[in-house]
């Protein structure tokens, strides 16, 4: 008889999924919360990913000294041979482009926040701004993939899938990992986003993110077709469940078990999703706080309110992607539009979570895949400029879930080009998020191609305890 690893594992009474689960060294189910490695400060994550990379010079890294250096050449000693993209590598000049927008110190903490973000400025005392993020990728797709999966190679499990795999679900009627995508007004033709960014990779498929669409039907084909009442649908699912269970007994394929669970979840979501998306129970004052777009399907504002409602319903990982932050030219105009899309809803979400007592155990993360250059891409004028990709130093912020509020972590040089204090690598951020959820990033692994695969990569990484 032909022998291979799959047959051997079957004969040993173990499936690949069982071995993968064993790698967690604690019990894990899709419906119940598993034992964590240490006490958690956060139960859930809302990740507000700003796809395209917002400029730190127009948001959180104030560099007033650059105005005296406007249009002068960036010193070679600062750039120091840094790798450039193909979009600026042919430039003969790298003129410094100071931000045309003013900053103010906000709240009791005195955090510098751009005038482009007046609503976020009002919650500055809730924020932990990290000005010393850095990454290895210089182009969008590998950089976004790196943030979402811990690797620049596609096909690895996404962060939300890792969290769902490690901790299980806190609810029975919605997925543990939900994704929403909105398109910004600053640059309509933004970088594309692929479903693999919220995929499960080599983890069981049950842990992949479920995308809520922006149209009238958040999930296609969720409702029963005409002439199929719920009792008939229930009977069909029961028959399918029996057939799939028999198939699982023969094959021990974990994806068959995933199919069974997903059918059952979809049946429960026929009730839970319409309830989730019905805002009729929200007071008008709260709707107004999220801004004028809150009732428009597919907008960032509506997705922020949905994120709060998902958090209330104990969805473990909630991921928003807002496209359009890739400002290579016309930055003042495009950046202003992007900030108008996101500023008020982001601040409203933080306030809303706090008022409901959810912010203390919900981690909110805001940021893009890399930063922007201090020098201008293309022609520089007093009123207009663009910025290229910059992986060496950029800013994000976090709020709630156990992070210290009203602080700034990390520092860049006078040009905002290089980090001079407390660098935070992308995988350090992953380790920090997992730590706050009660997971030791070194122990959340799955064997894959001879490697103990983990979100935080193969190099030594650490949670940033200074912000906790």
Number of C-alpha atoms within 10 A of each C-alpha: 3 4 7 8 9 15 13 12 14 15 10 9 10 13 19 18 17 12 13 18 21 14 15 18 13 14 16 20 14 21 17 14 16 17 16 18 17 12 12 16 19 24 21 26 27 26 20 25 22 24 28 28 27 28 29 25 26 26 22 22 26 24 19 15 11 18 13 10 15 18 19 14 13 20 12 10 7 14 14 9 8 11 11 17 13 10 12 18 12 9 11 7 17 22 20 24 27 24 26 14 14 14 24 14 14 19 15 9 15 14 23 20 23 23 17 21 21 19 17 23 23 14 19 26 19 24 25 23 26 23 25 25 27 23 20 15 21 19 17 20 20 17 25 24 24 25 24 25 31 26 24 17 12 17 15 26 28 29 28 28 30 27 24 28 27 28 27 23 26 21 16 18 21 24 28 30 28 23 23 25 21 22 20 25 19 24 21 12 12 18 15 11 16 10 11 18 25 26 26 24 19 16 23 20 20 24 27 28 27 20 18 18 16 18 11 10 15 17 17 10 10 15 16 13 9 6 7 11 10 13 9 12 13 14 11 11 16 15 11 15 19 12 12 16 17 13 14 16 11 10 14 21 16 17 15 20 20 16 17 20 15 15 15 17 16 19 18 15 20 18 14 16 19 13 13 16 18 10 17 8 7 10 9 10 8 12 19 15 17 24 18 14 17 21 16 13 18 20 20 29 28 24 30 26 24 21 27 22 17 23 21 13 16 20 26 27 28 27 25 22 21 24 27 26 27 26 25 19 18 15 23 19 15 22 23 17 18 22 21 19 23 23 20 20 27 23 21 24 23 23 18 18 21 16 10 11 11 21 23 17 20 27 25 24 20 17 23 26 32 31 28 27 26 26 25 26 24 18 11 18 11 11 11 16 24 23 24 24 27 27 24 24 28 33 29 25 20 23 25 24 23 19 25 19 19 19 18 20 19 17 21 22 13 15 24 24 21 21 21 14 13 16 21 23 20 24 26 22 19 23 23 24 25 25 24 26 28 20 22 19 23 18 15 23 22 21 14 12 7 6 10 15 20 22 27 26 20 14 7 9 19 19 20 20 11 9 17 15
